Each structure stands twice: as C-alpha cells, then as structure tokens.
C-alpha cells in the first residue's frame, strides 16, 4: 500500500496517534501544542526563527513581485476583452471617467482591506488567513455567513465566466483560420461545447495543485499571457485607427437606432440597459478584492504584510488601468458603435490571423491560471471544513505519496480529487447552459463589486480603527459605500435585462458562434 503522508491533522489511526509535522498545509484544523523550545523558536519577540512565522506555520515566501503577479492575473482577465464594448455604450466622456473612478475606488478600498489581514496590531496582530476570517475577526455575527455566501458564490460564478471566455478564445483560433482560408466568405459557425469540455479537462488536472501558495508560478505565466493578448488587442486597435486615419465613436456612446450585428436597431430602452450593463463589465474587470486576503497571506514579513500589499495593489491597478484605457479606447476608436463584445473573438479583426491566434492562445493560458487563482480559496475552504467535520475519515484527510518521474512525490488526497473534479464538471455544465459572455461578466461584476470590494472592507476598517459614527471620516466612507451600492444595483439590472433578451433566441447546449 502507498505510504501515508504525515501532512495531516493530528488524529487517531489504527490505535496510534499521528502527529502533524507540516503545519503550513491547508488541511490544518488545529495547531498542535508546542514545547517551550518550539514556542520560543517561533515567537518573534523572544527569538527569530528561520523556519516558522509567528503563527507557527512555515515561513511565507511571497514578495512584492509574486503578489503583483497574483493581482495582475486576477485583474487583467477576460474583463479586458469587453472594455471596448463597454466604452461603446458609455461614450468618450463617461467611458474613461467611469474606468478611472473604478480604479480609484479599488485602490482605496483594497488598502483598507489590507489593514484587516491582522486583527488589532497591523504588525503583530493575529493573522486572518481568508476573507471570511477577516470579517469574523472584525465584524462577527451574521455578516460572516453573508460574506462567505457572497464570496464563494462569486468565485463559483467567476469560474463559469472564465470557462465561457476560454472556450470562446479556443474556438476563435479555429474560426480565424477558417476566415483566412475562405477569404471571409464562410461564416464559420461552430459550437462552443467541445471547447468548454476541453477547458474543463485541463482545469481538472490543474485543480489538483494542493495549495494557493503553490500556484505562484502559474500566476506569473498567466500575468505574462495577460500582457501579451492585451498588447495584441491594443496593437490591432492602433493599426486600424492608423489605417482609417480617424477615431470612431461619439461623446455619448452608441446612438439610438444603430443597427447591431444581429440586424436590430438599438432602442432607447436597450441603450439604457446596455449602459448599465457596461458598468458591470467594468466592475468585473477590477474584481480581485475577493481574494486579496488570501494573496496577502502568501507574503513574507518583515516588512509588515499590509505595506507590501498596498504597494503591490497600487502598482498592479495603475498598470492595469493604463492597459484598460488603451485597450478600451483603441477598441472603441477602431469600431465605434459596433465594437464587439469580445475584442479578440468578436471578429472585428480578421488579419493578421496568426497574430489573433497567438493572442487567443495567450488568453486561454491566462484563464487556466486565473481559474486556479480564484478557485483555490474556495477549494481550501471546503477541504478545511470537511477535515474538521470528519477528522477520522481516511477519505477526507488521508494523503498518499505518489512518485512522479521528474517531479518528485505528489501527495494524493481522495476527497480533493473527487470534489474538485465534481466542481469543475459543474462549472463546465453551467457554462454550456449559459454561454453569454457579456451578460455573465456584467452580472458577476455587479454581484461582487459592492459587498466584497466596498462594503465589507469599509465596515471592517471602521471597526478595526474604531471610527466613531457621524464623524467626518465615517460619513465620507459611508457616502462611498452607498454610492457604489447604487452603481452595483444599476449594473445588475442592466445585466439581467441582457440575459432575458438573450434567452429569447437561445437553445440549451446548442449555442453556436
């Protein structure tokens, strides 16, 4: 029988007590009592330890650059591809202004959230390993359950959105080659189902990476890919503007009466829905606060984790906002009111087809990594809860050493294998049922923006800093929160209206492009 791993919660097995030695592992359900020597070794006030942090876990190794890679991987996702469409709905005045405002709000609230990683003192306070832990330490009560529900439902939804986006890009590679061979005469219609299944199989394999801290290399690769396809989209937009010699678009966005690619004219009501949906698309393009605490938990100290995280957040969002403005504005300048919902797969561009292929391959590679960055916190939550619920179950807690050539020893956990596989299958099936890229992006952005990016960070910061009600600072924070709430409600209404319109011409599992 394969050797049992000892990276397990301490428990009784066959009459013998198994000690847990790897206290960093995500299945940890309790920290074992330490001897006086061990306590002194991990207590930074009495003696510095090269192996353990102040909470008894193995030293964290994350840096400014790895945190930046995680953030860029999470932020520059499929959302960048819908920004040209969002700009077309809002126009040259409101579009860039809304984009910059969302960036500023995200930078500010992310800095507030970074302070909540440790309860009490930002340097020596107790660590909060997840977003839910931070809410529990600072707010408690029913808000913890509410936060967990919103966060994990949003993570599940993001997995669906990324599956749709990746499958569309995979399909776009074949379609661009088809357009090239036919000279644009063949409409090259095809189904996305097979590509979603392919992406799902890839994610089943990558989902077996045990811990968030072990996907740092995947984040770096994904971040490079995100810059690659964003740069291609920007370059193609600049080329098209240079070729035509003029900027398309208008100050107020898409005009009433404009004929869409579907052959229908945009009505006043549809313009309103589309404008609101654009807000959701932009909000989705900045959605990373949902995993900020989990990213911060990978950062080594000193310096204090919140200082490194604030620098990484400022740098990452500044860089991505510049990219967003360039990609969104150039896409809008290229196509005007007819900007496609997905810049690189909506086939506003046909040539050079090989460059489009490179960009779409980069999108797929990026989304493979981004899927893991967002889903690992959900995986860890379910597995930690299960380990507490059934600590004596071999199926849930036992790990077995599997030797893999050129890799080393992989620790197989049967529960992780089964549940993560089921999770990926579920997200794939739902993606096949609702393959509406722009609508799903808008709904996810609206659903997660206010509670996770604005409300909880502000409420936790107020609690931690003991800001008195009705002081100028308290009032200012509440104004930001209420304003963002109205924006989220408006974006949600617009996105759901878009889904209702799409469902009128949709057949499950038979959507083709």
N, C-alpha and C positions, 0 to 999 in steps of 0.2 A: 504494500500500500504506500502511496505517496506520503512523504514526510509532512507532518502538520506544521504549519508556520506558527511561530510564537508571537506574532504581532496581533494578539487577540486580547480582548478584555479578560482580566483575571477571573477564572471560574473553575468549578469542579469538573473534571473529566475522568471517568473511569476510576473514581475514588482518589484522584491525586489533584492537588492544586496546581494550576498552570499560572505562572507569573507572566505578566505582560512586560516586555522589555522596550518595545518601540512605542513610546508614549506619544509620538507625533502622529501616529496613524489615525485616519479619520474615523475608525470604528471605536475609538476610545469612548468609554462610557463612564469611567471614573479614573481618577489619578490615585495610584497606589500610595499608601502611607510610606514616607521616606524615612530613612535613618537620619540621625543628626548630621552625619558626614555628608549625605546626599543633599539635605536641606541647605547646609552651608554652601555646598558646591553650586547650587542654582540660585542662591539668594544674592542678587547684585549688590545689596547693601553690605554684605559681610565678606563675600569672596566672588570674584569673577570666574565664570565657567566658560570654557571654550566649546562645550558640547550642548549645553542646555540654556534656554531662555528663562526668564523669571517665573514663567508659569509651569516649569517642569517639562516642557516639550523641547524636542530637538531644535537647535538653533535655526531660525529662519534665515534664508539666504537671499531673499528678494532685494532688489535695488531700485533706484530711480528709473533705470532703463527697463528693467523687467516689468515694473508697474506701468510705465508708459506704454510698453508693448501690449500688456493686457488691456489697457484702456483704449488704445487705438484699435485693437482687434475688436473690442466690444462696440466702439463708437462708429468707426468707419466700416459699416456693414452694408447690407443691401439697401439701407435707407438712403445712401448717397445716390443711388440709381434713380430714385423717384424725385429728386430735388428739382430737376429741370421741369418736370410736370407740375410740381408744387409752385414753382416760380411762375409758370404759365397761368395758373389760376389766380395768383395774387398780384402779378404785375411788377414792374420795375421799382415802384415805390415801396409797396408793402412787403414784397418778397424778401429782399436783402435785409430790410429792417426787422422783420419777424425772425429771420435766421440769426441775426446778431443778438437780438433780445433773448432768444432761447439759449444761446451760448453763454451770455452773461448770467442768466438765472442758474444755469447748470454749474458754472464755475463757483458762484456764490454758495448755493445750497450744498454742493459737493464738499466745499471747505467746512461748512457747518457739520456735515455728516462725518468728515474725517476726524473731527474732535471727539466724536462719540465712540470711536474704536475702543478707547479705555474709559471705564467708568470712574468718575471722580478726577483724579490727577491725570493729565494727558501724558505723563512720562512714566509713572509708577503704578497707576490705577489698574484694576483688574481688566484683563482683555475681554473683548466681545468678539467671538470668532465668526459670527454671522450677523446679517442684518437683523434677524429676529432676536438674537442675543442682545444687540444694542437697544432695541425697542424695549425688551424685557427689563434691562438694567435701568433705563432712563424713564420709561413711562409705565410699564407693567399693565396689569388688568386685561380687559378685553382687547385693548389695542394690539397686544402681542398676537392674538389669534387673527385679528383683522389683517395685520401686516403680513403674517405668514400666508394667509389665504391669497391676498393680492399678489404678493411676491412670487409665490410658486405657481399660481395660475398664469401670471405674466411670463414666467420662464417657460412654462409649457407652451404658451402661445408663441413666444419667440422661436422656439424650436420648430413650430409649424411654419411660421413665416420664413425661416431660413431654409426649410425643406422646399417650399414653393420657389423661393428665389434661386436656389441652387439648381433645381430641376429645369427652370426656365433658361438658365445660362447654359446648362448642359445641352438642352435642346437647341439653343441658339447657335451653338457651334455647328451642328448638322445643318440647320437652316441657312446659315450664312454660306456654307459650301454649296448648298442646293441653289441658292440665289445666284451664286457666282457661275455655276455650270450652266444655268438656264438663261443667264443674262437678265434676270429679273422677271422673266415671263411666267415662271412657275410660282404659284402662291406658296408652295412648300408647306402645306398644312400637315401637322402631326400631333400626336397625343403626348402629354407630359407624364403619363402614368408610369411608363417604363423607367424614365429618368428619376422620378421620385423614389421608386423602388431601389434603383442603383445607389442613390444617395443614402437611403436608409440602411442598406447593407454596409456601406462604408462607415456610417455612424455606429452601427452595432459593434464593429471592430474597435473603433477609437473610444467608444464609451467604456471599454474595459480598462482604460487607464484609471488606476485606483483613486488618485487624489488630485485636487486642484493644483497643488504645488508642483505636480509632475507634468503639467501641460504648458510650462513656461516656454519651452522650445516651439511648441505648436503655435503659441501666441506670436512669437517673433516671426515665424514663417508667414502666419496669417497677416500680420501687420505689413510685412513687405508686399504681400499679394494685394492688400487693400490699396496701397500707394500705387501699385502697378496698374490696376484697372482704373483707378481714379485718374491717373495721369493719361491713360489712353483716351478715356472719355473727354478729358479736358483738351487733349491734343486734337482729337477729331472735331470737337466743337470749334476750336480756334481755326482749324483748317477750313471748315465750312463757312465760317464768318469771313475769313480772308478771301475765299473763293467768290462769295456773293458780294463782298465789298460793303455790306451793311448789317446793322443789328436789327433783328426782328423783334416783335413783341410790342407791348404798349404799357403805358404807365399804370393802368388799372387792371391788367390781366385779360384773360380770354373774353372776347366780345360776345354779347347775346346774339344768337343767330349763326354763329360759327358752325360750319359743318365738321363733325368729327369723322374719324376713320370709319366708324360704324355707319356713316351716312345720315345721321340725325343731327338736327340743329340744336344748339345749346339754348335752353330757355332760361328765363330769369331765375326760376326756382332751382334749376340744375346748376346754374352758376354759383348760387349761394351754397348749395350742398358741396360742390367741388372746392369752393374756397375754404369751407370749414374742414373738409377732408384734408386739404393741404396743410392745415395747422397740425393735424395728427401725424401726417407724414414727416413734417419737420421735427415734431416732438420725438417720434420714433428714431429719427436719425441721431439723436443725442442720448438715447436711453442706455446708460451704463451704471447709474446710481444703484440700481437693483443688486449689483454685485460688488459695489465699492468696498464694503467692509471685508468681504472675502478676499479681494485683491490686497487690501491693506494688511491682512493677516499673514501675507507671504513676505512682508518687508522686514528686513533685519534692523536692529537698533543697537547702539546709537547711530545717527541722531534719532530723536523721537519719531515714531512712525507717522504721526499726523503731519510733521514738517515735510518729510519725503513725499507723502501722498499729495499734499497741497501743491508742491512743485510739479509733480507728475501730472496732476489734474490740469493745472494752468497751462503747462507746455502742450499736453495732448489736445485739449479742447481748442487752444489757439491755433495749433497746426491744422486740426481737422476743420475748424471754421473757415480758415483760408481756403482749404481744399473744397469745402462745401460751396463757398461763394463762387469760386472759379468754375467748378463743375456745373452748379445750378445755373449760374448766369450765362456761361458759354452755351450750355444746352438750350436755354431759352432763347438766347440770341441767334442760335442756329435754326431753330424750328418754329419759334414764335408760339402762336396759339395751339399748334399741332405737335407740341413737344410730347414724345412718347412717355407712357407711364414708367417704363424702364429704359434708361438711356441707351444701354448697350444691347438690349434684347428686343426693344420695341421696333427695331429696324428702321430707325430714322437714318442710320448709317448702313451702307451695304459694302463699301470698299474703303481701305484695303481689307479684304475678307480675312487674310491671315492675321492682321493686327486685331481684328474683332475676336478671332479665335483665341489669341493669346490673352486678351482681356477677360474673356469668359472663362477660360481655364483658371485664371487668377482669381476670379470671383468664386468659383467652385472650391478651390483650395482654401481660400479665406473663410468661406462659410463652413467648411469642415471644421476648422479651428474655432470659429466663433460659436458654433453649436456647442462645442465642448466647454468653452469658457462660461457660457451662460447656464449650461445644464449641470455642470459639476456641483454647484451649491445645492441644487435640488436632489441630485444623487446622494450627496453626503448627508443631507437632512433625513431622507427616508432610511438610509442604512444605519445611521446613528440611532434613530428612533426604534428601528427593528431590533438592533442589538440590545437596547435597553428593555424592550418588550419581551424578547426571547433570548436571554443571555446564555441559556444552556443548550440552545439548538445548534447542532453542528451545521445544519443547512444555512443558518443565518450568520454564524460567527466564525466557523472553522475556515481556515485557509490552507491550501496545499501547494507545496513547491513544485512548479513545473519547469524543468530545464528547457531553455530555448537556445538553440545554437546561435552564436554571435551576439546574443542579447544578455544572457545570464539566467537568473531564476525569476520566473513570473509566479506571483502568489495568486492562485485561483481561489475565488470565493464563489460558491454556487449561487447564493442569493443575489450577489452582484451581477453575475452572468445572466440569470433568469429575469430579474426585474428590470435591468437596464435594457435588455433585448425587447421586453414587452413594451417599455416606454417608447423606444424608437419605432416599433411597429405601430403603436397608437398614433404618434405624431405623423407618421407617413400616411396612414389611412385617412386621417382627418384632412391632411394636405390634399389628398386626391379628391376628397369631397368638396373642399372649398378653396380652389386654386385661384383666388382673386388677389393678386399681388398688392395693388394699391389699397384696396379695401382692408385687407388684413393688416397691412402696415399702419394704416390710419387708426384702426381700432386698437391695436397694440400700443401705439403711441399715446392715444387718448386715455386708455385704461391705466397705464402705468405711470404717466408723467406726473400728475398732481400728487397722488398719495405717496409714491416712492421717491420721487425726485424733489418734491417741495414740502408736503405736509409733515411727514414723519421726521425728516432732517430738522425742520424748523422747530417742531414740538420738542424733540429730544434736546436740541441746543438750548432752548428756553429753560427746560427742566434742569439740564446739567449746569448751566451758568446762573440758575436761579434769577432769571429776569422777571421783575415784578410786573403784574398786569397793568396795562394802561400807561406804562412809561413810553417815552418816545420810541425806544428801540423795539419794545413789544408791539406797539401799534404798526411800526414800519414792517416788521416781519409778518404780521397778520395781513396787512394790505397785499404783500407779495403772495401770500398763500391763497387768499380769496380770489385775487385776480387770475392766478394760474388755475384755480378750480373752475372758473367760468370758461377759460380757454379750453380745458380738458372736456367739459360738458359739450361745448360747441363742436369740438373736433369729433367726439364720439357720435353726436347726432348726424353730422355730415357723413361719417364713415358707414354707419349703419344704413343710412339712406342709399349709399352706393351699393351696399350688399343687396338691399331689396331690389334695386334696379337690375343688378346682375342676375339675380335669381329668376327673373322673368324669362331669360333666354338660356338657362343653364340646365344641363342634364348631368346627374352624378356620375362620376368616373368616365365621362365621355367628352370632357373638355379638350378642345384642340386649339392650336395656335397657327 
